Amino acid sequence: MVVDPRTGTVVGDIPDTPGVHGIALAPELKKGFTSNGADGSVTVFNLSTLATIATIQTGAQNPDGIVYESRDRARLHF
């Protein structure tokens, strides 16, 4: 679920994020990323529509967090 922090209202949903542990936002790319601990994947989604763009299997076991570094656009850490 995506919640507006100002109002507490649910504004959307990003489906199929099993065991999501963290989220990274890349506004300049208009994308967001979740780390999904249950299956070791990353979900890439559109920030405006919340539609899933891709699901990436990482091979990681139970990834626990994710960070996006804006100065190196291709770099994700989880």
C-alpha positions in Angstrom: 0.0 0.0 0.0 1.1 3.6 -0.7 -0.1 6.0 1.9 -0.1 9.8 1.8 1.9 10.7 5.0 0.1 14.0 5.4 -3.4 12.5 5.5 -2.9 8.8 6.2 -5.0 8.1 3.2 -4.2 5.0 1.0 -3.5 6.4 -2.5 -2.4 3.3 -4.3 -0.9 -0.1 -4.3 2.2 -1.7 -5.7 1.3 -5.4 -6.1 3.5 -8.5 -6.0 6.2 -7.2 -3.7 6.6 -10.3 -1.5 8.0 -9.5 1.9 8.9 -6.0 0.9 11.6 -4.6 3.3 12.5 -1.3 1.8 11.9 1.3 -0.9 14.1 3.7 -2.8 12.8 6.6 -4.8 14.5 8.1 -7.9 12.3 11.1 -8.8 14.6 12.2 -11.6 14.1 8.8 -13.3 10.4 8.7 -12.4 11.0 5.3 -10.9 10.9 3.6 -7.5 12.4 0.3 -6.3 11.4 -2.1 -3.6 13.6 -4.8 -2.1 11.4 -7.9 -1.6 12.8 -10.2 1.1 10.6 -13.2 0.5 11.9 -14.0 -3.0 15.1 -12.0 -3.2 13.8 -9.7 -5.9 13.6 -6.0 -6.7 10.4 -4.4 -8.1 10.9 -1.4 -10.4 7.8 0.8 -10.6 6.6 4.0 -12.2 6.3 6.8 -9.5 3.3 8.4 -11.2 1.2 5.4 -11.9 2.7 2.9 -9.4 2.6 0.4 -12.3 5.3 -2.3 -12.2 8.0 -1.8 -14.9 10.1 -4.9 -14.1 10.8 -7.5 -11.4 14.5 -8.3 -11.1 15.7 -11.5 -9.4 18.9 -10.7 -7.6 20.0 -14.0 -6.2 20.2 -12.4 -2.8 18.7 -14.2 0.2 16.2 -12.1 2.2 17.4 -8.6 1.2 16.6 -6.3 4.0 16.9 -2.7 2.6 17.6 -0.7 -0.5 19.4 2.7 -1.2 19.4 4.7 -4.4 22.4 7.1 -5.0 21.3 9.9 -7.4 24.8 10.9 -8.5 25.3 7.5 -10.1 22.0 6.7 -11.7 22.6 3.1 -12.4 23.6 2.2 -8.8 21.3 0.4 -6.4 22.4 -1.2 -3.1 20.3 -3.7 -1.3 
